[in-house]
Amino acid sequence: MQETMGQIIKRLRKEKNLTQEDLAMQLGVTFQAVSKWENGLGMPDISQVVPLAHIFGVSTDVLFGISGTNDKDEVVKIIKNAQSLLTRPLTAKGLLKKYSALQDGLKVYPNNTTLLLETLETGLALSYPENTVYDAEHAKPIYHACIRYANLIISYSPNATDVLRTHMIMVILHSAYGDFKNAYAHAQHFPWRTDLNIHVMYAYLAHWKKDYETEVQSCQYGVLFYLQALMNIVLRLSQAYSTLEKNKDAVKTLETALGLINCIFKEEDVLPPIHHREQGDLYKVLAEIYLKDGNTDMALHYLKKMADYDTMEYEKISINTPMCSPLFKSIPHGLYRKRIDCHQNLIAKLTDECFESLTDNEQYKQLLKTAGI
């Protein structure tokens, strides 16, 4: 038996994890209206069909029960196929293949914001000069293509997170290519306050629903994201100090950050890998700065700390690992997500060219053995 439009709306709403109130709010109607549609007691006004399709990520044909497939399914296939073209370890050549496959997909779905954002993210990796997979040969045209993708996402995406991520990427790329005027314009779209994330919003909702368990967990996730963001900016600050040859300030900045982590998690048996960031490992950066400043002993001290952590038996940690800190005790799986394999592994970090001067050092040689070299 063919689904009615009301049944289709109900199914798609649940697939999106939306309540009737959520959907009504996005459409600017009452939840009673949504309830009537789903129960076959009424139909959406024709002016609401396109917005409905946009919210669900389907064509209007799907809402009318004409098509059994939708753009979302096809886009997922395109992204999955593009992802399969990546090499291990990741190289610019493999990433360029993924980028080309995503561009082919955009010829079919030119305004699909999910596909546009995936292409933009891939373009960022290829065109940003400080990335390990930077493709110097194709970087400039990719950068210019990214500008077009970004404009489309900002124009069409209903998702505030996607739009802000797009502005962030364009601040990064425009700055790298010397277009500071446009970089500044994109930067102006960010809020002044840093405590505006989805988890804090959920905490407000839970509070007034008197669902205090959910409020606690939402607040804990909010704290976790703030802590991770703090470590990201601290790492960037220390690297800026180091570039200015202010090595003492760089060292103090990182050691203060590690001290904060140790203080927050002092009751835990195992520290979560908060010090593993996209821009680098705090221990590695500390070792690098100490070595740059001529202090070999402290450089080796932090390299050993890094090696000890990275060779820890992670299999002893599970999503059920209890936490003692009331700041995070409801979300151990979010804290112990292993970052090491996602970014640089221990061997890559220890053999970085910045540590070449330690090649003949016996302690360094022992660390390499620990890493399996």
Disulfide bonds with the S-S distance in Angstrom:
none
